[in-house]
């Protein structure tokens, strides 16, 4: 089988190449570039994020490894699509008081979308598309879904919940049944040498406000009952649940509870006010279920870090999904994703619109 493999130059995608070759697949490597014309942003030369300047050293390293493995490698320029599909949404959401997750959108629209499309348009022929993500593809009846990886500490299924049924049918995750230690061992056996730069933990290493291209806009920091406690430089400098950097003295630590774009206000309160029991999400993508009928007990995540929590989910008439958490969750953030799991397989996921 001919497999197109997305390669970043890191240990995971490199190990994925070794695994696929060991399974007798014909592998074709592909790397996307997405930085575009952003030379005005000063990024550290050793940036390990996927959205960063000059990737020539990474690409040279990937090509060298592909040559050693005897596989083709191609580079695809996707800056314009990344700007349209990911950065435009990122900017719009942040300025609207939300906290988007660009990695979720990039996976759906770019890595598993545009990159595959462009590869086909470039004349590359392949049967499956693979990456070094830690996740599994699960078939449930007539549907496909993303499942958690064997190594739960490295599991990346949350970031992949928006993949469509069409995309899931053609995807391979060679590392889904492996632990990180096993991946390191495989890479070491094939002569992979780490450059000790660490692994990318986010899509951008700098201050997110660099990408918004807006000036400061002074506003009020207030409590829910309207008391003014201070001022801020723009709601986009804050996220729900944030405690540090508020610059306000109080008898107890204050947290960001709400960002009001219409009035440019940052609403703060105490720790107990960050707890919510009902989280709603729109723009829903379904995994192992085509829809949620009645009320379903699930494990749900409201952010990528931390464990999923027990919840009861239902679907409203307009398609919105609602998750009720008996024990509550802290600082569910509009713009982030609500992802529902059953037996470690994704049922559905959507973009958080509100929480209470």
HURA-V495389 format. One record per helix or strand of 3 or more residues. SS is the DSSP state (h for helix, s for strand). FROM is the first residue (numbers start at 0). LEN is the number of residues. Records with the same first field share a line. If there is no record, write none. Layout:
SS = FROM-LEN  FROM-LEN
This chain:
s = 1-5  25-8  71-6  127-4  135-5  142-5  170-3  218-4  227-5  254-6  264-5  274-12  295-6  308-7  320-10  336-6  344-11
h = 10-12  55-14  78-17  101-20  156-4  164-4  179-10  207-4  234-3  270-4
